[in-house]
Amino acid sequence: SSLCSRQVHHLTTEAFNWLCGEIETRFQQAQV
């Protein structure tokens, strides 16, 4: 079960990083 939770944590981190990138990109586009 630890492997499963580790996979989920990795996916969550990937999604979080992607979300931050999306927000940062849109924020920069909005500033222009």
Order of alpha helices (4+ residues) and beta strands (2+ residues): alpha
